[in-house]
Amino acid sequence: AWPVVNILAELDSAESLGLLMNNIQPAASKRIGEVSAALRGFESKPALDAMLLAVVDTEVSLAWRDLLLERLLRVEGPEVEACLIELIGSADFTQQIMAIEVVGKRRLKQAEEQLKAQLRTDQQPVLRAAIIALAQFVPDTEAWRKTLGNLAKDKRSAARLGAAVALAELRTPEALELLYGLVSDDDHAVRIVAVQEAGNLRRKDVIPLLIDRLPKEHGRIRDHVATVLRLVTGEDFGTGGRWNAWWADQGENFVIPEYDVALAAENSRRSVDRSGGTEASFYGLNIVSKRVCFIMDTSGSMEAPAPMEPGGTVSGGETMSTRIEVAKAQLSRALTGLADEMLFNMIFFSGGASAWKKKLTEMDNSTRAASLKHVARQGAGGGTAVYDALALAFEDDRIDTIYLLTDGAPSAGTIVDPDRIALAIQRINSTRMVQINCISIGSRSPLLRRLAADSGGTYREVL
């Protein structure tokens, strides 16, 4: 059927859509992008009506229902809105999130009760999305204020995370007091979001709040607080106590600069290394976090020739090696540089993914030696299951930073299509706030660039 995909789209009928759906398996073919592009050619009412029926039909494959929903999200109208509202209660996690996000953006007030029903869900990303969607159109009433107050104190971290965004949207004195309280939340993901939302307010009372929080954080989150402070004030006093002295001297008369001015000042400092923390690095990316996971590609293509980078070593002093040997040398250097008591783990992937330990492990002389031996034993072979490796890392809820290295496009695993990998990880990470730093070996990778951008990480190419 592949040769006639575009012809079927040009026919633009319910019948041609049915032929397409009955004769192509997009997930199995790894050509989801082609099907998605073809579906944009279906614009007639009969074809769109057929999509509306199929997208809620559990007899239709999940891959097709996701594709049809993506197409329908480009369409306005009461029928589509009714479908989106129905999908808020879908058993499929991906469809739920897609529907909730679009309902919020379109401010479909008729979906309020369905969204509020999701406030009781155990699905963390769904809960967060529902709160944020409601915040985009629910009016400021006593009932809504009470709901947000309860969510800000909810034992579920996703509830508090969503509440931080909604409270910043509400901006009443009571809402801001609750938001400021979340800056000190026990969950690091909630703190990250609360700090960001507080900074986005660009209010003077946020500055001493963040200055007070700075010495209580460490690693990546301390850097996040300092970054937000710089973007609010346009000033830079590192991550130490100089902020207190500056605020005591200047605070009373300080005027917050325009965001563009503060951003320009921040951009001019980007070349300066402000990482602090340990001296360890991985492919030149400084390791700031104390809860880090390294994910390394061991697929067959990692046997391709590659030059050693400065600081790398190969037996015999050779200047050329293979990608996997270079990566192993870089990872070994990083592990050697990690400070004692840091928490770390390693995941290696090819056609599947396996973790060195079940969860983050504390670094000491014994674990350092054992981890270096494990790295040395790694060989190359098989496909490239990028999604499976990332999903495995997310099973450990203590990880807050990932370093992902791969040399190729996904070719194996649960999800292969790059766009769907990025979307799935973005939604999983919506309640985790894990920073994903990506190193692409041998080629440019739009997927890795997007994973890094979506999570606030750094993308590096080693060509």
C-alpha positions as CSV (number, residue, x, y, z in Angstrom):
1,A,0.0,0.0,0.0
2,W,2.9,2.4,0.5
3,P,3.1,3.4,-3.2
4,V,-0.5,4.7,-3.1
5,V,-0.4,6.5,0.3
6,N,-0.5,10.0,-1.3
7,I,-3.1,8.9,-3.9
8,L,-5.4,7.7,-1.1
9,A,-4.9,11.1,0.6
10,E,-5.7,13.0,-2.6
11,L,-9.0,11.0,-2.9
12,D,-9.9,12.5,0.5
13,S,-12.8,10.3,1.4
14,A,-13.9,8.0,4.2
15,E,-13.4,5.0,2.0
16,S,-9.8,6.0,1.0
17,L,-9.0,6.6,4.7
18,G,-10.3,3.2,5.5
19,L,-8.1,1.6,2.8
20,L,-5.1,3.4,4.3
21,M,-5.9,2.3,7.8
22,N,-6.6,-1.3,6.8
23,N,-3.4,-1.8,4.7
24,I,-0.7,0.0,6.6
25,Q,0.7,-0.6,10.1
26,P,2.6,2.7,10.9
27,A,4.2,1.5,14.1
28,A,5.6,-1.7,12.6
29,S,6.8,0.0,9.5
30,K,8.8,2.7,11.3
31,R,7.4,5.2,8.8
32,I,5.0,7.0,11.0
33,G,6.1,10.4,9.7
34,E,5.0,9.5,6.1
35,V,1.5,8.5,7.3
36,S,1.2,11.6,9.5
37,A,2.0,13.8,6.5
38,A,-0.5,11.9,4.3
39,L,-3.3,12.4,6.9
40,R,-3.0,16.1,6.5
41,G,-4.4,15.6,3.0
42,F,-7.7,14.4,4.4
43,E,-9.9,17.5,4.8
44,S,-13.4,16.6,3.6
45,K,-16.2,16.3,6.2
46,P,-16.8,12.6,5.5
47,A,-13.1,11.8,6.1
48,L,-12.9,13.9,9.2
49,D,-16.1,12.3,10.5
50,A,-14.6,8.9,10.0
51,M,-11.5,10.0,11.9
52,L,-13.7,11.2,14.8
53,L,-15.3,7.7,15.0
54,A,-12.0,5.9,14.7
55,V,-10.1,7.9,17.3
56,V,-12.5,6.8,20.1
57,D,-12.8,3.2,18.8
58,T,-10.8,0.8,21.0
59,E,-10.9,-1.8,18.2
60,V,-8.6,0.6,16.2
61,S,-4.9,0.2,16.9
62,L,-3.4,2.6,19.3
63,A,-0.8,3.8,16.7
64,W,-3.6,4.8,14.3
65,R,-5.7,6.4,17.0
66,D,-2.7,8.6,18.0
67,L,-2.1,9.6,14.4
68,L,-5.8,10.4,13.8
69,L,-5.9,12.5,17.0
70,E,-2.8,14.5,15.9
71,R,-4.6,15.2,12.6
72,L,-7.8,16.2,14.4
73,L,-6.0,18.7,16.7
74,R,-5.5,20.8,13.6
75,V,-9.3,21.1,13.1
76,E,-11.7,23.5,14.8
77,G,-15.4,22.8,15.3
78,P,-17.9,21.5,17.8
79,E,-17.5,17.9,16.7
80,V,-13.8,17.9,17.4
81,E,-14.3,19.7,20.7
82,A,-16.7,17.1,21.8
83,C,-14.2,14.4,20.8
84,L,-11.5,16.0,22.8
85,I,-13.6,16.3,25.9
86,E,-14.5,12.6,25.5
87,L,-10.8,11.7,25.3
88,I,-10.1,13.4,28.6
89,G,-11.3,10.2,30.1
90,S,-9.5,7.9,27.7
91,A,-7.7,4.9,29.1
92,D,-4.7,5.7,26.9
93,F,-2.2,8.0,28.6
94,T,-1.0,9.7,25.5
95,Q,-4.4,10.5,24.2
96,Q,-5.5,11.8,27.6
97,I,-2.5,14.2,27.8
98,M,-3.0,15.4,24.2
99,A,-6.7,16.1,24.7
100,I,-6.2,17.9,28.0
101,E,-3.4,20.1,26.7
102,V,-5.5,21.2,23.7
103,V,-8.6,21.7,25.7
104,G,-6.7,24.0,28.0
105,K,-5.1,26.0,25.1
106,R,-8.5,26.3,23.4
107,R,-10.1,27.3,26.7
108,L,-13.0,24.9,26.3
109,K,-15.1,25.8,29.4
110,Q,-17.5,23.0,28.7
111,A,-14.7,20.6,29.6
112,E,-14.4,21.9,33.2
113,E,-16.1,19.0,34.9
114,Q,-14.2,16.4,33.0
115,L,-10.9,18.1,33.9
116,K,-11.8,18.4,37.5
117,A,-12.6,14.7,37.5
118,Q,-8.9,14.1,36.6
119,L,-7.8,15.9,39.8
120,R,-8.4,12.5,41.5
121,T,-6.2,10.5,39.1
122,D,-3.1,8.6,40.1
123,Q,-1.5,9.3,36.7
124,Q,1.0,12.1,37.7
125,P,1.4,13.7,34.2
126,V,-2.4,13.7,33.7
127,L,-3.0,15.3,37.0
128,R,-0.4,18.1,36.3
129,A,-1.8,18.7,32.8
130,A,-5.4,18.9,34.1
131,I,-4.5,21.5,36.7
132,I,-2.7,23.6,34.2
133,A,-5.5,23.3,31.7
134,L,-8.1,24.4,34.3
135,A,-5.9,27.4,35.2
136,Q,-6.2,28.7,31.7
137,F,-9.9,29.3,31.8
138,V,-11.5,28.8,35.3
139,P,-12.5,32.1,36.7
140,D,-11.2,33.4,40.0
141,T,-13.8,32.2,42.5
142,E,-13.6,31.2,46.1
143,A,-14.1,27.6,45.1
144,W,-11.2,27.6,42.7
145,R,-9.0,29.3,45.3
146,K,-9.8,26.7,47.8
147,T,-9.1,23.9,45.3
148,L,-5.7,25.4,44.5
149,G,-4.9,25.8,48.1
150,N,-5.6,22.1,48.7
151,L,-3.6,21.1,45.6
152,A,-0.6,23.1,46.8
153,K,-0.7,21.0,50.0
154,D,-1.5,17.7,48.3
155,K,0.7,14.7,49.1
156,R,1.0,14.0,45.4
157,S,4.0,15.9,44.0
158,A,2.3,16.3,40.6
159,A,-0.6,18.1,42.3
160,R,1.8,20.6,43.9
161,L,3.7,21.0,40.6
162,G,0.6,21.8,38.7
163,A,-0.6,24.1,41.5
164,A,2.7,26.1,41.2
165,V,1.8,27.0,37.6
166,A,-1.8,27.7,38.4
167,L,-1.0,29.9,41.4
168,A,1.3,32.0,39.3
169,E,-1.5,32.4,36.8
170,L,-4.0,33.4,39.5
171,R,-1.6,36.0,41.2
172,T,-3.8,36.9,44.2
173,P,-1.9,37.6,47.4
174,E,-3.0,34.3,48.8
175,A,-2.0,32.5,45.7
176,L,1.5,34.1,45.7
177,E,2.0,33.1,49.4
178,L,1.3,29.5,48.5
179,L,3.5,29.7,45.4
180,Y,6.4,31.1,47.5
181,G,5.9,28.3,50.0
182,L,6.4,25.7,47.2
183,V,9.9,27.1,46.6
184,S,10.9,25.1,49.7
185,D,9.0,22.0,48.8
186,D,10.5,18.6,49.6
187,D,10.3,17.4,46.0
188,H,13.1,18.8,43.8
189,A,10.8,18.9,40.7
190,V,8.3,21.1,42.5
191,R,11.0,23.4,43.7
192,I,12.4,23.8,40.2
193,V,8.9,24.8,38.8
194,A,8.1,27.0,41.8
195,V,11.4,28.9,41.4
196,Q,10.8,29.3,37.7
197,E,7.2,30.5,38.1
198,A,8.2,32.9,40.9
199,G,10.9,34.3,38.7
200,N,8.6,34.8,35.8
201,L,6.4,37.1,38.0
202,R,9.4,39.6,38.0
203,R,8.3,40.9,41.4
204,K,10.7,42.5,43.9
205,D,9.6,40.3,46.8
206,V,10.8,37.2,44.8
207,I,14.4,38.4,45.0
208,P,15.0,37.9,48.8
209,L,13.0,34.6,48.6
210,L,15.4,33.2,46.0
211,I,18.5,34.6,47.8
212,D,17.4,32.8,50.9
213,R,16.9,29.6,49.0
214,L,20.3,29.6,47.2
215,P,22.5,28.3,50.0
216,K,20.0,25.6,50.8
217,E,20.3,24.0,47.4
218,H,23.2,22.2,45.7
219,G,24.3,21.1,42.3
220,R,22.0,21.6,39.4
221,I,19.1,23.1,41.4
222,R,21.4,25.6,43.1
223,D,22.5,26.7,39.6
224,H,18.8,26.9,38.5
225,V,18.0,29.3,41.4
226,A,21.1,31.4,40.6
227,T,20.1,31.6,36.9
228,V,16.6,32.7,37.8
229,L,18.0,35.4,40.1
230,R,20.3,36.6,37.3
231,L,17.3,36.8,34.9
232,V,15.2,38.7,37.4
233,T,17.9,41.2,38.6
234,G,20.3,41.4,35.6
235,E,23.1,41.0,38.3
236,D,25.5,38.1,38.9
237,F,26.9,37.3,42.3
238,G,27.6,33.6,41.7
239,T,26.0,31.0,44.0
240,G,27.4,32.3,47.3
241,G,26.8,34.8,50.0
242,R,27.5,37.9,47.9
243,W,23.8,38.1,47.0
244,N,23.0,38.8,50.6
245,A,25.4,41.7,50.8
246,W,24.2,43.1,47.6
247,W,20.6,43.0,48.6
248,A,21.3,44.5,52.0
249,D,23.0,47.4,50.3
250,Q,20.8,47.8,47.1
251,G,17.5,46.1,47.9
252,E,15.5,49.1,49.1
253,N,16.0,51.2,46.0
254,F,16.5,48.4,43.4
255,V,14.4,48.5,40.3
256,I,13.9,45.3,38.4
257,P,15.2,45.7,34.8
258,E,13.3,44.8,31.7
259,Y,13.5,41.1,30.9
260,D,15.2,41.7,27.6
261,V,18.0,43.7,29.3
262,A,18.5,40.9,31.9
263,L,18.5,38.3,29.2
264,A,21.1,40.1,27.2
265,A,23.3,40.3,30.2
266,E,22.8,36.6,30.8
267,N,23.7,35.7,27.2
268,S,26.9,37.7,27.4
269,R,27.9,35.5,30.3
270,R,27.1,32.1,28.7
271,S,30.7,31.4,27.7
272,V,31.8,31.6,31.4
273,D,31.9,28.4,33.3
274,R,29.6,28.7,36.3
275,S,29.1,25.1,37.0
276,G,30.8,24.8,40.4
277,G,30.4,21.5,42.1
278,T,32.7,18.7,41.1
279,E,35.6,18.8,38.6
280,A,34.1,15.9,36.6
281,S,32.9,16.3,33.1
282,F,31.6,14.2,30.2
283,Y,32.6,15.1,26.7
284,G,33.3,18.6,28.0
285,L,29.9,19.0,29.8
286,N,30.5,19.8,33.4
287,I,28.8,17.5,35.9
288,V,27.0,19.7,38.4
289,S,24.3,17.4,39.7
290,K,24.8,15.0,42.6
291,R,22.2,12.6,41.3
292,V,23.2,11.7,37.8
293,C,22.7,8.8,35.3
294,F,24.9,8.2,32.3
295,I,23.2,6.5,29.3
296,M,25.5,5.2,26.6
297,D,24.9,3.7,23.2
298,T,26.5,0.3,22.6
299,S,24.9,-0.5,19.2
300,G,26.8,-2.0,16.3
301,S,27.5,1.4,14.7
302,M,29.5,2.4,17.7
303,E,32.3,0.2,16.3
304,A,32.9,2.9,13.6
305,P,36.4,4.5,13.6
306,A,36.7,7.7,15.7
307,P,39.7,9.9,16.8
308,M,40.4,10.1,20.5
309,E,39.7,13.5,22.1
310,P,42.3,15.3,24.2
311,G,42.7,13.5,27.5
312,G,41.6,10.2,26.1
313,T,43.9,7.2,26.1
314,V,44.1,4.1,24.0
315,S,46.4,1.1,24.4
316,G,49.6,1.7,22.5
317,G,49.1,5.4,22.3
318,E,47.1,5.3,19.0
319,T,45.3,8.4,17.9
320,M,42.4,6.6,16.2
321,S,40.1,4.2,17.9
322,T,36.3,3.4,17.7
323,R,33.4,5.4,18.9
324,I,32.7,3.0,21.7
325,E,36.2,3.0,22.9
326,V,36.3,6.8,22.9
327,A,33.0,6.9,24.7
328,K,34.2,4.4,27.3
329,A,37.3,6.5,27.9
330,Q,35.2,9.6,28.3
331,L,32.9,7.9,30.7
332,S,35.8,6.4,32.7
333,R,37.3,9.9,33.1
334,A,33.9,11.2,34.3
335,L,33.5,8.4,36.9
336,T,37.1,8.9,38.1
337,G,36.3,12.6,38.6
338,L,33.0,12.2,40.5
339,A,33.3,13.2,44.1
340,D,32.7,10.6,46.9
341,E,29.1,10.5,48.1
342,M,27.7,11.6,44.8
343,L,24.8,9.3,43.6
344,F,25.2,7.9,40.1
345,N,24.2,5.0,37.8
346,M,24.9,3.9,34.2
347,I,22.6,2.5,31.5
348,F,23.9,0.8,28.4
349,F,21.7,0.2,25.4
350,S,21.6,-1.4,22.0
351,G,18.5,-3.4,21.0
352,G,17.5,-3.2,24.6
353,A,18.6,-1.4,27.7
354,S,20.2,-2.6,31.0
355,A,21.2,-0.6,34.1
356,W,24.4,-1.2,36.0
357,K,22.5,-1.0,39.3
358,K,18.8,-1.0,40.1
359,K,19.0,2.6,41.5
360,L,21.4,5.4,42.1
361,T,24.5,4.2,44.0
362,E,26.8,6.3,46.2
363,M,30.3,6.9,44.8
364,D,33.2,5.7,46.9
365,N,36.5,3.8,46.2
366,S,34.8,0.5,45.9
367,T,31.9,1.6,43.6
368,R,34.3,3.6,41.5
369,A,36.5,0.5,40.9
370,A,33.5,-1.6,40.1
371,S,31.9,0.9,37.8
372,L,35.1,1.3,35.8
373,K,35.4,-2.5,35.4
374,H,31.8,-2.6,34.2
375,V,32.5,0.1,31.6
376,A,35.6,-1.7,30.3
377,R,33.5,-4.8,29.7
378,Q,31.1,-3.1,27.3
379,G,31.1,-4.1,23.6
380,A,29.2,-2.9,20.6
381,G,26.4,-4.7,18.7
382,G,22.7,-4.6,17.9
383,G,20.2,-1.8,17.3
384,T,19.5,1.6,19.0
385,A,16.7,1.6,21.6
386,V,16.9,5.2,22.7
387,Y,13.5,5.4,24.2
388,D,13.9,2.2,26.3
389,A,17.1,3.5,27.8
390,L,15.5,6.8,28.8
391,A,12.4,5.1,30.2
392,L,14.6,2.8,32.3
393,A,16.4,5.9,33.7
394,F,13.1,7.5,34.6
395,E,12.1,4.5,36.8
396,D,14.5,5.9,39.4
397,D,12.8,8.9,40.8
398,R,15.9,10.2,42.5
399,I,17.7,11.0,39.2
400,D,17.6,14.7,38.3
401,T,20.2,14.8,35.5
402,I,20.9,12.5,32.6
403,Y,23.9,12.4,30.1
404,L,22.7,10.6,27.0
405,L,25.2,9.5,24.3
406,T,24.3,7.9,21.0
407,D,25.7,7.8,17.5
408,G,22.5,7.0,15.5
409,A,18.8,7.4,15.0
410,P,16.5,5.1,17.0
411,S,16.1,1.7,15.3
412,A,14.8,-0.6,18.0
413,G,12.8,-0.7,21.2
414,T,9.3,0.3,22.3
415,I,9.1,3.5,20.4
416,V,11.3,4.1,17.3
417,D,9.8,7.3,15.7
418,P,12.0,10.3,16.9
419,D,9.0,12.7,17.2
420,R,7.1,10.2,19.4
421,I,10.1,9.5,21.5
422,A,10.6,13.2,22.2
423,L,6.9,13.7,22.9
424,A,6.7,10.7,25.2
425,I,9.8,11.7,27.2
426,Q,8.5,15.3,27.4
427,R,5.3,14.1,29.0
428,I,7.0,11.7,31.4
429,N,9.4,14.4,32.4
430,S,6.6,17.0,32.9
431,T,6.4,15.9,36.6
432,R,10.1,15.0,37.0
433,M,12.0,18.0,35.6
434,V,15.0,15.8,34.8
435,Q,17.7,17.7,32.8
436,I,18.8,15.6,29.8
437,N,22.2,16.5,28.3
438,C,22.8,14.9,25.0
439,I,26.0,14.0,23.0
440,S,25.6,13.1,19.4
441,I,28.5,11.1,17.9
442,G,29.3,11.2,14.2
443,S,26.2,13.0,13.0
444,R,23.7,15.7,13.8
445,S,20.6,14.6,15.8
446,P,17.4,16.6,15.8
447,L,16.0,14.1,18.4
448,L,18.9,14.7,20.8
449,R,18.7,18.5,20.2
450,R,15.0,18.4,21.0
451,L,15.4,16.2,24.1
452,A,18.0,18.6,25.5
453,A,16.0,21.7,24.6
454,D,12.8,20.4,26.1
455,S,14.5,19.6,29.4
456,G,16.8,22.5,29.8
457,G,19.9,20.4,29.0
458,T,22.8,20.9,26.7
459,Y,23.2,19.4,23.3
460,R,26.7,18.7,21.9
461,E,27.8,17.2,18.6
462,V,31.1,15.3,18.2
463,L,31.4,15.0,14.4
